[in-house]
Amino acid sequence: MKKVVLFIAMSIDGYIADKNGNVDWLNGEDAGTENTDAYSAFIKEVDTVVMGWNTYHQVTAD
């Protein structure tokens, strides 16, 4: 059986997306911070990612 871990970014008022359905309030890492490369170790443990179409489209579209 696979282990399931759920990560949800949520604003303080309890919403995941803004009133227009955007998640652009989520920011990536600050370019000025030292890169400890924790993501590479994390992603090696990931087998499957599940996300909604709107989120996928927003993070993959320009």
PyMOL Python script that loads the backbone (N, CA, C, O; Angstrom):
from pymol import cmd

cmd.read_pdbstr("""\
ATOM      1  N   MET A   1       0.832  -1.164   0.000  1.00  0.00           N
ATOM      2  CA  MET A   1       0.000   0.000   0.000  1.00  0.00           C
ATOM      3  C   MET A   1       0.888   1.242   0.000  1.00  0.00           C
ATOM      4  O   MET A   1       1.887   1.300   0.716  1.00  0.00           O
ATOM      5  N   LYS A   2       0.513   2.237  -0.811  1.00  0.00           N
ATOM      6  CA  LYS A   2       1.284   3.468  -0.892  1.00  0.00           C
ATOM      7  C   LYS A   2       0.922   4.423   0.226  1.00  0.00           C
ATOM      8  O   LYS A   2      -0.199   4.421   0.734  1.00  0.00           O
ATOM      9  N   LYS A   3       1.883   5.227   0.592  1.00  0.00           N
ATOM     10  CA  LYS A   3       1.690   6.267   1.587  1.00  0.00           C
ATOM     11  C   LYS A   3       1.160   7.510   0.879  1.00  0.00           C
ATOM     12  O   LYS A   3       1.689   7.898  -0.163  1.00  0.00           O
ATOM     13  N   VAL A   4       0.132   8.135   1.424  1.00  0.00           N
ATOM     14  CA  VAL A   4      -0.441   9.344   0.850  1.00  0.00           C
ATOM     15  C   VAL A   4      -0.122  10.520   1.767  1.00  0.00           C
ATOM     16  O   VAL A   4      -0.380  10.479   2.970  1.00  0.00           O
ATOM     17  N   VAL A   5       0.442  11.564   1.172  1.00  0.00           N
ATOM     18  CA  VAL A   5       0.735  12.792   1.902  1.00  0.00           C
ATOM     19  C   VAL A   5       0.040  13.921   1.170  1.00  0.00           C
ATOM     20  O   VAL A   5       0.186  14.060  -0.044  1.00  0.00           O
ATOM     21  N   LEU A   6      -0.712  14.724   1.893  1.00  0.00           N
ATOM     22  CA  LEU A   6      -1.464  15.821   1.296  1.00  0.00           C
ATOM     23  C   LEU A   6      -0.847  17.148   1.710  1.00  0.00           C
ATOM     24  O   LEU A   6      -0.684  17.426   2.898  1.00  0.00           O
ATOM     25  N   PHE A   7      -0.508  17.962   0.723  1.00  0.00           N
ATOM     26  CA  PHE A   7      -0.020  19.309   0.971  1.00  0.00           C
ATOM     27  C   PHE A   7      -1.008  20.279   0.334  1.00  0.00           C
ATOM     28  O   PHE A   7      -1.273  20.195  -0.865  1.00  0.00           O
ATOM     29  N   ILE A   8      -1.540  21.176   1.107  1.00  0.00           N
ATOM     30  CA  ILE A   8      -2.434  22.201   0.578  1.00  0.00           C
ATOM     31  C   ILE A   8      -1.963  23.549   1.108  1.00  0.00           C
ATOM     32  O   ILE A   8      -1.823  23.740   2.316  1.00  0.00           O
ATOM     33  N   ALA A   9      -1.722  24.474   0.195  1.00  0.00           N
ATOM     34  CA  ALA A   9      -1.421  25.844   0.596  1.00  0.00           C
ATOM     35  C   ALA A   9      -2.754  26.566   0.709  1.00  0.00           C
ATOM     36  O   ALA A   9      -3.584  26.512  -0.198  1.00  0.00           O
ATOM     37  N   MET A  10      -2.946  27.239   1.829  1.00  0.00           N
ATOM     38  CA  MET A  10      -4.230  27.882   2.070  1.00  0.00           C
ATOM     39  C   MET A  10      -3.986  29.271   2.653  1.00  0.00           C
ATOM     40  O   MET A  10      -3.104  29.460   3.491  1.00  0.00           O
ATOM     41  N   SER A  11      -4.769  30.226   2.202  1.00  0.00           N
ATOM     42  CA  SER A  11      -4.659  31.571   2.761  1.00  0.00           C
ATOM     43  C   SER A  11      -5.224  31.579   4.175  1.00  0.00           C
ATOM     44  O   SER A  11      -5.906  30.638   4.582  1.00  0.00           O
ATOM     45  N   ILE A  12      -4.943  32.628   4.914  1.00  0.00           N
ATOM     46  CA  ILE A  12      -5.372  32.693   6.308  1.00  0.00           C
ATOM     47  C   ILE A  12      -6.900  32.700   6.454  1.00  0.00           C
ATOM     48  O   ILE A  12      -7.425  32.319   7.500  1.00  0.00           O
ATOM     49  N   ASP A  13      -7.611  33.134   5.404  1.00  0.00           N
ATOM     50  CA  ASP A  13      -9.073  33.133   5.467  1.00  0.00           C
ATOM     51  C   ASP A  13      -9.684  31.814   5.006  1.00  0.00           C
ATOM     52  O   ASP A  13     -10.904  31.705   4.882  1.00  0.00           O
ATOM     53  N   GLY A  14      -8.840  30.809   4.750  1.00  0.00           N
ATOM     54  CA  GLY A  14      -9.334  29.463   4.473  1.00  0.00           C
ATOM     55  C   GLY A  14      -9.519  29.108   3.014  1.00  0.00           C
ATOM     56  O   GLY A  14     -10.091  28.062   2.705  1.00  0.00           O
ATOM     57  N   TYR A  15      -9.053  29.944   2.115  1.00  0.00           N
ATOM     58  CA  TYR A  15      -9.218  29.660   0.689  1.00  0.00           C
ATOM     59  C   TYR A  15      -7.916  29.157   0.078  1.00  0.00           C
ATOM     60  O   TYR A  15      -6.822  29.527   0.504  1.00  0.00           O
ATOM     61  N   ILE A  16      -8.062  28.312  -0.923  1.00  0.00           N
ATOM     62  CA  ILE A  16      -6.897  27.821  -1.657  1.00  0.00           C
ATOM     63  C   ILE A  16      -6.630  28.747  -2.845  1.00  0.00           C
ATOM     64  O   ILE A  16      -5.480  29.098  -3.107  1.00  0.00           O
ATOM     65  N   ALA A  17      -7.668  29.139  -3.554  1.00  0.00           N
ATOM     66  CA  ALA A  17      -7.552  30.045  -4.697  1.00  0.00           C
ATOM     67  C   ALA A  17      -8.214  31.374  -4.348  1.00  0.00           C
ATOM     68  O   ALA A  17      -9.016  31.451  -3.417  1.00  0.00           O
ATOM     69  N   ASP A  18      -7.873  32.421  -5.103  1.00  0.00           N
ATOM     70  CA  ASP A  18      -8.531  33.703  -4.879  1.00  0.00           C
ATOM     71  C   ASP A  18      -9.916  33.698  -5.518  1.00  0.00           C
ATOM     72  O   ASP A  18     -10.336  32.681  -6.069  1.00  0.00           O
ATOM     73  N   LYS A  19     -10.628  34.814  -5.452  1.00  0.00           N
ATOM     74  CA  LYS A  19     -12.011  34.853  -5.939  1.00  0.00           C
ATOM     75  C   LYS A  19     -12.126  34.604  -7.439  1.00  0.00           C
ATOM     76  O   LYS A  19     -13.211  34.292  -7.932  1.00  0.00           O
ATOM     77  N   ASN A  20     -11.015  34.738  -8.174  1.00  0.00           N
ATOM     78  CA  ASN A  20     -11.014  34.466  -9.614  1.00  0.00           C
ATOM     79  C   ASN A  20     -10.483  33.074  -9.943  1.00  0.00           C
ATOM     80  O   ASN A  20     -10.327  32.733 -11.115  1.00  0.00           O
ATOM     81  N   GLY A  21     -10.204  32.269  -8.920  1.00  0.00           N
ATOM     82  CA  GLY A  21      -9.709  30.914  -9.133  1.00  0.00           C
ATOM     83  C   GLY A  21      -8.214  30.828  -9.330  1.00  0.00           C
ATOM     84  O   GLY A  21      -7.700  29.760  -9.666  1.00  0.00           O
ATOM     85  N   ASN A  22      -7.502  31.920  -9.130  1.00  0.00           N
ATOM     86  CA  ASN A  22      -6.047  31.938  -9.324  1.00  0.00           C
ATOM     87  C   ASN A  22      -5.307  31.545  -8.054  1.00  0.00           C
ATOM     88  O   ASN A  22      -5.798  31.746  -6.943  1.00  0.00           O
ATOM     89  N   VAL A  23      -4.134  30.990  -8.236  1.00  0.00           N
ATOM     90  CA  VAL A  23      -3.262  30.664  -7.103  1.00  0.00           C
ATOM     91  C   VAL A  23      -1.945  31.435  -7.213  1.00  0.00           C
ATOM     92  O   VAL A  23      -0.918  30.994  -6.697  1.00  0.00           O
ATOM     93  N   ASP A  24      -1.982  32.581  -7.883  1.00  0.00           N
ATOM     94  CA  ASP A  24      -0.761  33.349  -8.083  1.00  0.00           C
ATOM     95  C   ASP A  24      -0.240  33.989  -6.803  1.00  0.00           C
ATOM     96  O   ASP A  24       0.856  34.549  -6.795  1.00  0.00           O
ATOM     97  N   TRP A  25      -1.008  33.912  -5.725  1.00  0.00           N
ATOM     98  CA  TRP A  25      -0.519  34.413  -4.432  1.00  0.00           C
ATOM     99  C   TRP A  25       0.521  33.471  -3.840  1.00  0.00           C
ATOM    100  O   TRP A  25       1.228  33.835  -2.901  1.00  0.00           O
ATOM    101  N   LEU A  26       0.616  32.253  -4.390  1.00  0.00           N
ATOM    102  CA  LEU A  26       1.646  31.318  -3.950  1.00  0.00           C
ATOM    103  C   LEU A  26       2.956  31.697  -4.620  1.00  0.00           C
ATOM    104  O   LEU A  26       3.026  31.785  -5.846  1.00  0.00           O
ATOM    105  N   ASN A  27       3.961  31.914  -3.849  1.00  0.00           N
ATOM    106  CA  ASN A  27       5.269  32.306  -4.386  1.00  0.00           C
ATOM    107  C   ASN A  27       6.242  31.160  -4.259  1.00  0.00           C
ATOM    108  O   ASN A  27       6.130  30.326  -3.361  1.00  0.00           O
ATOM    109  N   GLY A  28       7.197  31.127  -5.169  1.00  0.00           N
ATOM    110  CA  GLY A  28       8.261  30.140  -5.093  1.00  0.00           C
ATOM    111  C   GLY A  28       9.316  30.599  -4.102  1.00  0.00           C
ATOM    112  O   GLY A  28       9.098  31.531  -3.328  1.00  0.00           O
ATOM    113  N   GLU A  29      10.441  29.944  -4.137  1.00  0.00           N
ATOM    114  CA  GLU A  29      11.530  30.312  -3.244  1.00  0.00           C
ATOM    115  C   GLU A  29      12.119  31.652  -3.661  1.00  0.00           C
ATOM    116  O   GLU A  29      12.133  31.994  -4.844  1.00  0.00           O
ATOM    117  N   ASP A  30      12.597  32.392  -2.701  1.00  0.00           N
ATOM    118  CA  ASP A  30      13.258  33.655  -2.957  1.00  0.00           C
ATOM    119  C   ASP A  30      14.570  33.384  -3.679  1.00  0.00           C
ATOM    120  O   ASP A  30      15.379  32.579  -3.219  1.00  0.00           O
ATOM    121  N   ALA A  31      14.781  34.044  -4.792  1.00  0.00           N
ATOM    122  CA  ALA A  31      15.994  33.825  -5.587  1.00  0.00           C
ATOM    123  C   ALA A  31      17.254  34.186  -4.813  1.00  0.00           C
ATOM    124  O   ALA A  31      18.339  33.708  -5.145  1.00  0.00           O
ATOM    125  N   GLY A  32      17.128  35.023  -3.786  1.00  0.00           N
ATOM    126  CA  GLY A  32      18.282  35.444  -3.019  1.00  0.00           C
ATOM    127  C   GLY A  32      18.680  34.500  -1.901  1.00  0.00           C
ATOM    128  O   GLY A  32      19.716  34.698  -1.267  1.00  0.00           O
ATOM    129  N   THR A  33      17.870  33.471  -1.646  1.00  0.00           N
ATOM    130  CA  THR A  33      18.200  32.555  -0.556  1.00  0.00           C
ATOM    131  C   THR A  33      19.168  31.476  -1.030  1.00  0.00           C
ATOM    132  O   THR A  33      19.223  31.140  -2.213  1.00  0.00           O
ATOM    133  N   GLU A  34      19.918  30.950  -0.090  1.00  0.00           N
ATOM    134  CA  GLU A  34      20.866  29.891  -0.408  1.00  0.00           C
ATOM    135  C   GLU A  34      20.100  28.630  -0.795  1.00  0.00           C
ATOM    136  O   GLU A  34      19.143  28.250  -0.120  1.00  0.00           O
ATOM    137  N   ASN A  35      20.512  27.992  -1.863  1.00  0.00           N
ATOM    138  CA  ASN A  35      19.844  26.786  -2.350  1.00  0.00           C
ATOM    139  C   ASN A  35      20.385  25.571  -1.606  1.00  0.00           C
ATOM    140  O   ASN A  35      21.529  25.166  -1.815  1.00  0.00           O
ATOM    141  N   THR A  36      19.563  24.995  -0.744  1.00  0.00           N
ATOM    142  CA  THR A  36      19.988  23.796  -0.024  1.00  0.00           C
ATOM    143  C   THR A  36      19.587  22.536  -0.785  1.00  0.00           C
ATOM    144  O   THR A  36      19.936  21.428  -0.378  1.00  0.00           O
ATOM    145  N   ASP A  37      18.864  22.697  -1.876  1.00  0.00           N
ATOM    146  CA  ASP A  37      18.447  21.613  -2.759  1.00  0.00           C
ATOM    147  C   ASP A  37      17.656  20.530  -2.030  1.00  0.00           C
ATOM    148  O   ASP A  37      17.855  19.341  -2.280  1.00  0.00           O
ATOM    149  N   ALA A  38      16.779  20.925  -1.149  1.00  0.00           N
ATOM    150  CA  ALA A  38      15.916  19.975  -0.457  1.00  0.00           C
ATOM    151  C   ALA A  38      14.890  19.381  -1.411  1.00  0.00           C
ATOM    152  O   ALA A  38      14.392  18.280  -1.176  1.00  0.00           O
ATOM    153  N   TYR A  39      14.570  20.097  -2.487  1.00  0.00           N
ATOM    154  CA  TYR A  39      13.563  19.618  -3.429  1.00  0.00           C
ATOM    155  C   TYR A  39      14.003  18.340  -4.124  1.00  0.00           C
ATOM    156  O   TYR A  39      13.189  17.438  -4.317  1.00  0.00           O
ATOM    157  N   SER A  40      15.253  18.242  -4.498  1.00  0.00           N
ATOM    158  CA  SER A  40      15.736  17.034  -5.190  1.00  0.00           C
ATOM    159  C   SER A  40      15.547  15.785  -4.341  1.00  0.00           C
ATOM    160  O   SER A  40      15.133  14.742  -4.847  1.00  0.00           O
ATOM    161  N   ALA A  41      15.849  15.888  -3.058  1.00  0.00           N
ATOM    162  CA  ALA A  41      15.653  14.740  -2.167  1.00  0.00           C
ATOM    163  C   ALA A  41      14.167  14.429  -2.013  1.00  0.00           C
ATOM    164  O   ALA A  41      13.769  13.264  -2.000  1.00  0.00           O
ATOM    165  N   PHE A  42      13.347  15.476  -1.896  1.00  0.00           N
ATOM    166  CA  PHE A  42      11.905  15.291  -1.752  1.00  0.00           C
ATOM    167  C   PHE A  42      11.300  14.613  -2.979  1.00  0.00           C
ATOM    168  O   PHE A  42      10.549  13.647  -2.842  1.00  0.00           O
ATOM    169  N   ILE A  43      11.616  15.103  -4.168  1.00  0.00           N
ATOM    170  CA  ILE A  43      10.970  14.615  -5.395  1.00  0.00           C
ATOM    171  C   ILE A  43      11.346  13.160  -5.695  1.00  0.00           C
ATOM    172  O   ILE A  43      10.598  12.467  -6.385  1.00  0.00           O
ATOM    173  N   LYS A  44      12.470  12.695  -5.200  1.00  0.00           N
ATOM    174  CA  LYS A  44      12.853  11.297  -5.392  1.00  0.00           C
ATOM    175  C   LYS A  44      11.897  10.348  -4.688  1.00  0.00           C
ATOM    176  O   LYS A  44      11.773   9.184  -5.069  1.00  0.00           O
ATOM    177  N   GLU A  45      11.223  10.846  -3.661  1.00  0.00           N
ATOM    178  CA  GLU A  45      10.278  10.039  -2.895  1.00  0.00           C
ATOM    179  C   GLU A  45       8.857  10.086  -3.459  1.00  0.00           C
ATOM    180  O   GLU A  45       7.990   9.330  -3.019  1.00  0.00           O
ATOM    181  N   VAL A  46       8.613  10.974  -4.437  1.00  0.00           N
ATOM    182  CA  VAL A  46       7.267  11.150  -4.988  1.00  0.00           C
ATOM    183  C   VAL A  46       7.039  10.161  -6.121  1.00  0.00           C
ATOM    184  O   VAL A  46       7.858  10.036  -7.032  1.00  0.00           O
ATOM    185  N   ASP A  47       5.905   9.456  -6.047  1.00  0.00           N
ATOM    186  CA  ASP A  47       5.539   8.507  -7.092  1.00  0.00           C
ATOM    187  C   ASP A  47       4.432   9.062  -7.978  1.00  0.00           C
ATOM    188  O   ASP A  47       4.482   8.906  -9.198  1.00  0.00           O
ATOM    189  N   THR A  48       3.448   9.699  -7.388  1.00  0.00           N
ATOM    190  CA  THR A  48       2.276  10.186  -8.115  1.00  0.00           C
ATOM    191  C   THR A  48       1.876  11.553  -7.588  1.00  0.00           C
ATOM    192  O   THR A  48       1.908  11.794  -6.381  1.00  0.00           O
ATOM    193  N   VAL A  49       1.502  12.445  -8.490  1.00  0.00           N
ATOM    194  CA  VAL A  49       1.002  13.765  -8.112  1.00  0.00           C
ATOM    195  C   VAL A  49      -0.411  13.897  -8.644  1.00  0.00           C
ATOM    196  O   VAL A  49      -0.677  13.590  -9.806  1.00  0.00           O
ATOM    197  N   VAL A  50      -1.317  14.356  -7.792  1.00  0.00           N
ATOM    198  CA  VAL A  50      -2.699  14.583  -8.199  1.00  0.00           C
ATOM    199  C   VAL A  50      -3.001  16.058  -7.986  1.00  0.00           C
ATOM    200  O   VAL A  50      -2.826  16.581  -6.885  1.00  0.00           O
ATOM    201  N   MET A  51      -3.455  16.730  -9.042  1.00  0.00           N
ATOM    202  CA  MET A  51      -3.857  18.130  -8.909  1.00  0.00           C
ATOM    203  C   MET A  51      -4.966  18.406  -9.910  1.00  0.00           C
ATOM    204  O   MET A  51      -5.112  17.705 -10.912  1.00  0.00           O
ATOM    205  N   GLY A  52      -5.730  19.424  -9.622  1.00  0.00           N
ATOM    206  CA  GLY A  52      -6.819  19.810 -10.512  1.00  0.00           C
ATOM    207  C   GLY A  52      -6.297  20.478 -11.772  1.00  0.00           C
ATOM    208  O   GLY A  52      -5.168  20.967 -11.812  1.00  0.00           O
ATOM    209  N   TRP A  53      -7.136  20.491 -12.798  1.00  0.00           N
ATOM    210  CA  TRP A  53      -6.755  21.068 -14.086  1.00  0.00           C
ATOM    211  C   TRP A  53      -6.391  22.540 -13.969  1.00  0.00           C
ATOM    212  O   TRP A  53      -5.388  22.969 -14.539  1.00  0.00           O
ATOM    213  N   ASN A  54      -7.182  23.323 -13.244  1.00  0.00           N
ATOM    214  CA  ASN A  54      -6.901  24.755 -13.150  1.00  0.00           C
ATOM    215  C   ASN A  54      -5.546  25.022 -12.516  1.00  0.00           C
ATOM    216  O   ASN A  54      -4.804  25.880 -12.994  1.00  0.00           O
ATOM    217  N   THR A  55      -5.212  24.313 -11.464  1.00  0.00           N
ATOM    218  CA  THR A  55      -3.910  24.479 -10.830  1.00  0.00           C
ATOM    219  C   THR A  55      -2.801  24.056 -11.790  1.00  0.00           C
ATOM    220  O   THR A  55      -1.806  24.764 -11.942  1.00  0.00           O
ATOM    221  N   TYR A  56      -2.972  22.915 -12.429  1.00  0.00           N
ATOM    222  CA  TYR A  56      -1.966  22.433 -13.384  1.00  0.00           C
ATOM    223  C   TYR A  56      -1.740  23.452 -14.480  1.00  0.00           C
ATOM    224  O   TYR A  56      -0.600  23.772 -14.818  1.00  0.00           O
ATOM    225  N   HIS A  57      -2.829  23.959 -15.034  1.00  0.00           N
ATOM    226  CA  HIS A  57      -2.713  24.934 -16.133  1.00  0.00           C
ATOM    227  C   HIS A  57      -1.995  26.204 -15.671  1.00  0.00           C
ATOM    228  O   HIS A  57      -1.177  26.760 -16.404  1.00  0.00           O
ATOM    229  N   GLN A  58      -2.304  26.658 -14.458  1.00  0.00           N
ATOM    230  CA  GLN A  58      -1.668  27.883 -13.961  1.00  0.00           C
ATOM    231  C   GLN A  58      -0.180  27.698 -13.718  1.00  0.00           C
ATOM    232  O   GLN A  58       0.593  28.628 -13.946  1.00  0.00           O
ATOM    233  N   VAL A  59       0.241  26.535 -13.264  1.00  0.00           N
ATOM    234  CA  VAL A  59       1.660  26.355 -12.980  1.00  0.00           C
ATOM    235  C   VAL A  59       2.469  25.955 -14.209  1.00  0.00           C
ATOM    236  O   VAL A  59       3.699  25.993 -14.175  1.00  0.00           O
ATOM    237  N   THR A  60       1.796  25.571 -15.298  1.00  0.00           N
ATOM    238  CA  THR A  60       2.527  25.186 -16.506  1.00  0.00           C
ATOM    239  C   THR A  60       2.414  26.213 -17.637  1.00  0.00           C
ATOM    240  O   THR A  60       3.219  26.188 -18.568  1.00  0.00           O
ATOM    241  N   ALA A  61       1.437  27.106 -17.572  1.00  0.00           N
ATOM    242  CA  ALA A  61       1.258  28.123 -18.612  1.00  0.00           C
ATOM    243  C   ALA A  61       2.088  29.355 -18.287  1.00  0.00           C
ATOM    244  O   ALA A  61       2.374  29.644 -17.125  1.00  0.00           O
ATOM    245  N   ASP A  62       2.462  30.065 -19.324  1.00  0.00           N
ATOM    246  CA  ASP A  62       3.223  31.330 -19.121  1.00  0.00           C
ATOM    247  C   ASP A  62       2.346  32.412 -18.618  1.00  0.00           C
ATOM    248  O   ASP A  62       2.811  33.530 -18.395  1.00  0.00           O
TER     249      ASP A  62
END
""", "prot")
cmd.dss("prot")
cmd.show_as("cartoon", "prot")
cmd.util.cbc("prot")
cmd.orient("prot")
